[in-house]
């Protein structure tokens, strides 16, 4: 699968791709920033609400975000679809609505795809990895 970088402004382009996020009751078309520096996939608390997910205190996590600021989040499990690959991922829901997109990190994205980013070509090549057998 090949995607193009998304133009944010005339001088800024980012590796943001279209994704589909699904709960047992709801499907949302969304976008995700490919971020190899993120340990996990992170999505907005608003998305969790739209998906009808119940986030409990026992699933609470504190993590350090950009600028070393501590961020409160909640673990949740969702289905993610990127092009023709669908899989279940454990992700974090946190207050990141100002981004306007989710974050696709090491666990939940890079562990499912081989990814090549080319800033010069403004292209993103993603190849699904074979599903792991236990």
Helices and strands as residue ranges (DSSP letters): E 2-4, E 6-7, E 13-14, E 16-22, E 27-34, E 42-44, H 45-51, G 57-59, E 60-64, G 66-68, E 70-82, E 85-94, G 97-99, E 102-104, E 113-118, E 123-128
